[in-house]
Amino acid sequence: MAAQKNEKMEAIVSLTKRRGFIYQGSDVYGGLSGTWDYGPLGVALKRNIMQLWWKLFVDSRDDMYGVDAAILMNQKVWQASGHVDTFVDPLCEDTVNKRRYRTDHILKDNGIDPTGMTMQQMDVAIQEHGVKSPDGNPLSESRTFNMMFTTHVGPVADEKSVSYLRPETAQGIFTNYKNVVDSFYPDLPFGLAQQGKAFRNEISPRDFIFRTREFEQMEIEYFVHPDKGQESFESLLADIHSFLDLLGLPKEAVHELEVPAEDRAHYSKRTIDIEYDFPIGREELLGLAYRTDFDLSNIQRVSGKNMEYNVKGTNEKFVPHVIEPSFGVERALMAVISAAYTEDEVNGEKRIFLKFPEHLAPVKYAISPLLKNKPELVEKAREVYAILKKKHGNVMWDDNGNIGKRYRRQDEIGTPYCVVVDFDSLEDGTVTIRDRDTTEQKRISIDDL
Amino acid sequence: MAAQKNEKMEAIVSLTKRRGFIYQGSDVYGGLSGTWDYGPLGVALKRNIMQLWWKLFVDSRDDMYGVDAAILMNQKVWQASGHVDTFVDPLCEDTVNKRRYRTDHILKDNGIDPTGMTMQQMDVAIQEHGVKSPDGNPLSESRTFNMMFTTHVGPVADEKSVSYLRPETAQGIFTNYKNVVDSFYPDLPFGLAQQGKAFRNEISPRDFIFRTREFEQMEIEYFVHPDKGQESFESLLADIHSFLDLLGLPKEAVHELEVPAEDRAHYSKRTIDIEYDFPIGREELLGLAYRTDFDLSNIQRVSGKNMEYNVKGTNEKFVPHVIEPSFGVERALMAVISAAYTEDEVNGEKRIFLKFPEHLAPVKYAISPLLKNKPELVEKAREVYAILKKKHGNVMWDDNGNIGKRYRRQDEIGTPYCVVVDFDSLEDGTVTIRDRDTTEQKRISIDDL
């Protein structure tokens, strides 16, 4: 089963590169580990996912406000949030060739579950089980490694000028809570939503776009009255499932993991990880966390500014509680592609196609003349193309190779409909439209497209 | 005139903060110089500008392909492009308090034009004119300062692990040229387009969002046959002007500066800077540069990979030439807000409003009940709100204060239409609709909204 799963993952990596979805970052120079670049179809798919999210969680709601904070922030943000001290991974070293590894990954790769272990317990486990490095050498004791990328802002590189590439977008929301309340004074509950890049200096990035050093997040901090947290938690959980449905993820591959108290952050009243059956196994797709007043209280303490919310028309004041739905764009993208990837057989030949939901497909219609060397067919097909392009935008002209090859290519990029203009089209104004999923073809009038 | 201009700039900075467009980055912790955060209305306006650009330059065209490269790239990218060696600013120091300044800015602030001066010539000018630091102290000789932010990727911080926050999105396009050609083999001319963050460690960020340390670019590299460069240059220039028209920028405030040969990069055959009359003066809004084969040839030399394009069905091979239209989102945003900012007088009172083009306005309709304590008015207004929200998305409920205050607030955020539901609405199904620019009100049927 593991072998079969890896085969699917490899097939996806290969298809997405070949067809212009996803390339290794800095590919032409031999790459930069943990970074990925998006080609024309990858960009289109990613934009469709991100815009769907924004429409669902921001534009169509009355209780959500968008923000967009800078990636570089005052270092106090990460001191207050605890990231400077505690955003660390355990790191051990091959004592011979000095290669470094995440201790928890080394354990997992050796069939030992590191969940809940302290760093010391991991080191003990390595000793007890005689775990070696992937090159067969002894491993050093672990030390902590902060996963934030460090840089310096301004002309002097010293302690004062240290800044970090944000490891999450969430803090860019919390630091703007007061600004938004001052500008809009929204009633509780209300949410601030943000999409943007985040960075983690992963020691061992892996599993394609699942664990990368640079990624895109879609996060909401939903501010609630301290008595109403559970209610909003439930309603946001339902909204998350609606979004996952729209991504075309099969319900049976989506799992809620209620994180037990001992595994939650100390401030969290409740956390649900939404896991998905990726080709690499069941892994976290997104999280929903009840963070209480932890973040705003930290900001209040360190900045000295009052973060209390005053309920309109009353004297009631408190630091609001927060529910945080946190999505990773690349993980959503990987789930969408994994769910869409399908192999079947057509006329005795193996076929690969991506059965994206229509509203996510990078290309909705591909338009072809039956023969590219017949000017009258090309002219008519160009007309049809122009009409659909103007109407839908995401329409592709495709006259390369014979019709069979075109279908094959459009199947691989997940185009729901291929439209072919033939000699009958010139006579009666109809075209052939071919359905990606059933491969069925039927004739319809150009006007009905 | 200068004072008046600064007044307008200050009024814009104040309005955009108060109304939830733009806040200082890391505001709650005293800020981080050169960074800005976008509030709900700023995000909406920025998204509208960026989506308009994408629609115009990518989705509606047959010759454009989107890409989205990682911000962190292999350091060879910036060695090959020349940024490691030459992306520098001249930096001088107050010899008493050790504060550092950009030498060219110090000269400009003292009425001396540094255009075309070498660093040595700037130092001579400082001596000759007796220029002092803003604190009145002598200035040191200048040295060069690289404007790229530096970080380290992976667990070891050494020369090999150095990476940079990209100072432009362009190189993320060039490095994907071959990937896209391999996936799609488009006919020449074709363009690759990207939107994304870029970072420059400016010594003295200033002028609101005009010169910042973190900003968003929209860039196209348009690949052409070496004989056809001028033609594509002209046609892209026309496309740029169409975009600026759609931003609502008055034609008389937009200027083409044909950069003379001696001021162009050595590889550039032609460069036009599009300048705009900002409140801070006439400054660069965007650039259009004919970069010849400079970038692809560098990549070919350093990577050893062939960057030649083979014209389909022929033996003709060459490294394509490139035309680069390069837009800054924040500068476009600042131009849009500056162009929209208007003061007039209504009934003897001063009024401020933002006359955004309708397709860019963050809020298109504001819906109010005439009186918020009349449940039947509120109910009817909520109905109207729900209809318009579903249809347009960018619709705001506004029942704070009296109608006059609501109009004032909506004027300041640039809402084209305010809709008021009153007692007549309950009788005859009409509402009052008020025009932002003329302040005229008329009654129309709810169905006609």
Contacts between the chains, C-beta under 8 A, distances in Angstrom:
chain1	res1	chain2	res2	distance
A	17	B	179	8.0
A	17	B	183	8.0
A	18	B	183	6.7
A	19	B	183	6.1
A	20	B	179	7.4
A	20	B	180	6.5
A	20	B	183	3.3
A	20	B	184	5.8
A	23	B	176	6.5
A	23	B	179	4.7
A	25	B	69	6.9
A	25	B	70	4.2
A	25	B	72	7.5
A	25	B	73	6.7
A	25	B	74	7.8
A	26	B	70	7.5
A	26	B	73	4.8
A	26	B	74	3.6
A	26	B	76	7.6
A	26	B	77	6.2
A	26	B	175	6.3
A	27	B	175	7.0
A	27	B	176	7.5
A	27	B	179	6.2
A	28	B	175	5.0
A	28	B	176	8.0
A	28	B	178	6.1
A	28	B	179	7.9
A	28	B	299	6.1
A	28	B	303	4.9
A	28	B	305	5.7
A	29	B	74	4.3
A	29	B	76	4.3
A	29	B	77	6.3
A	29	B	80	8.0
A	29	B	175	7.2
A	29	B	302	7.5
A	29	B	303	5.6
A	30	B	74	6.9
A	30	B	76	8.0
A	31	B	74	6.8
A	32	B	70	7.3
A	32	B	72	6.3
A	32	B	73	6.0
A	32	B	74	4.5
A	32	B	153	6.7
A	32	B	163	7.0
A	33	B	153	7.6
A	33	B	154	7.3
A	34	B	153	7.5
A	35	B	70	3.8
A	35	B	72	5.5
A	35	B	73	7.3
A	36	B	70	6.5
A	37	B	67	6.7
A	37	B	68	6.8
A	37	B	69	4.3
A	37	B	70	5.9
A	37	B	172	6.9
A	37	B	175	7.7
A	37	B	176	5.7
A	37	B	179	7.5
A	38	B	67	6.5
A	38	B	68	4.0
A	38	B	69	7.6
A	39	B	65	7.8
A	39	B	67	6.2
A	39	B	176	7.0
A	39	B	179	6.1
A	39	B	180	6.1
A	39	B	183	6.0
A	40	B	65	4.1
A	40	B	66	5.2
A	40	B	67	6.7
A	40	B	180	6.6
A	40	B	183	7.7
A	40	B	184	6.9
A	42	B	68	7.2
A	43	B	66	3.9
A	43	B	67	6.2
A	43	B	68	4.7
A	44	B	66	6.5
A	46	B	68	6.8
A	47	B	54	8.0
A	47	B	66	7.8
A	54	B	47	8.0
A	55	B	393	7.3
A	59	B	393	4.2
A	59	B	394	7.1
A	60	B	389	7.5
A	60	B	390	7.9
A	60	B	393	6.7
A	62	B	389	7.7
A	62	B	397	6.6
A	65	B	39	7.8
A	65	B	40	4.1
A	66	B	40	5.3
A	66	B	43	3.9
A	66	B	44	6.5
A	66	B	47	7.8
A	67	B	37	6.8
A	67	B	38	6.5
A	67	B	39	6.2
A	67	B	40	6.7
A	67	B	43	6.2
A	68	B	37	6.8
A	68	B	38	4.0
A	68	B	42	7.2
A	68	B	43	4.7
A	68	B	46	6.8
A	69	B	25	6.9
A	69	B	37	4.3
A	69	B	38	7.6
A	70	B	25	4.2
A	70	B	26	7.5
A	70	B	32	7.2
A	70	B	35	3.8
A	70	B	36	6.5
A	70	B	37	5.9
A	70	B	214	5.0
A	71	B	197	6.5
A	71	B	199	7.9
A	71	B	214	6.0
A	72	B	25	7.5
A	72	B	32	6.3
A	72	B	35	5.6
A	72	B	149	7.9
A	72	B	199	7.3
A	72	B	213	6.6
A	72	B	214	5.5
A	73	B	25	6.7
A	73	B	26	4.8
A	73	B	32	5.9
A	73	B	35	7.3
A	74	B	25	7.8
A	74	B	26	3.6
A	74	B	29	4.3
A	74	B	30	6.8
A	74	B	31	6.8
A	74	B	32	4.4
A	76	B	26	7.6
A	76	B	29	4.3
A	76	B	30	8.0
A	77	B	26	6.2
A	77	B	29	6.3
A	80	B	29	7.9
A	91	B	155	5.9
A	100	B	155	4.4
A	100	B	156	7.3
A	145	B	155	5.8
A	149	B	72	7.9
A	149	B	151	4.6
A	149	B	152	7.5
A	149	B	153	7.5
A	150	B	151	6.2
A	150	B	152	7.4
A	151	B	149	4.6
A	151	B	150	6.2
A	151	B	151	4.8
A	151	B	165	6.9
A	152	B	149	7.5
A	152	B	150	7.4
A	152	B	201	7.8
A	153	B	32	6.7
A	153	B	33	7.5
A	153	B	34	7.5
A	153	B	149	7.5
A	153	B	201	6.6
A	153	B	213	6.6
A	154	B	33	7.3
A	154	B	100	8.0
A	154	B	201	7.0
A	154	B	203	7.3
A	155	B	91	5.9
A	155	B	100	4.4
A	155	B	145	5.7
A	155	B	201	7.7
A	155	B	203	5.2
A	156	B	100	7.2
A	163	B	32	7.0
A	165	B	151	6.9
A	165	B	165	7.5
A	172	B	37	6.9
A	175	B	26	6.3
A	175	B	27	7.0
A	175	B	28	5.0
A	175	B	29	7.2
A	175	B	37	7.7
A	176	B	23	6.5
A	176	B	27	7.6
A	176	B	28	8.0
A	176	B	37	5.7
A	176	B	39	6.9
A	178	B	28	6.1
A	179	B	20	7.4
A	179	B	23	4.7
A	179	B	27	6.2
A	179	B	28	7.9
A	179	B	37	7.5
A	179	B	39	6.1
A	180	B	20	6.5
A	180	B	39	6.1
A	180	B	40	6.6
A	183	B	18	6.7
A	183	B	19	6.1
A	183	B	20	3.3
A	183	B	39	6.0
A	183	B	40	7.6
A	184	B	20	5.8
A	184	B	40	6.9
A	197	B	71	6.5
A	197	B	197	6.6
A	199	B	71	8.0
A	199	B	72	7.3
A	201	B	152	7.8
A	201	B	153	6.7
A	201	B	154	7.0
A	201	B	155	7.7
A	203	B	154	7.3
A	203	B	155	5.2
A	213	B	72	6.6
A	213	B	153	6.6
A	214	B	70	5.0
A	214	B	71	6.0
A	214	B	72	5.5
A	299	B	28	6.1
A	302	B	29	7.5
A	303	B	28	4.9
A	303	B	29	5.6
A	305	B	28	5.8
A	389	B	60	7.5
A	389	B	62	7.7
A	390	B	60	7.9
A	393	B	55	7.3
A	393	B	59	4.2
A	393	B	60	6.7
A	394	B	59	7.1
A	397	B	62	6.6
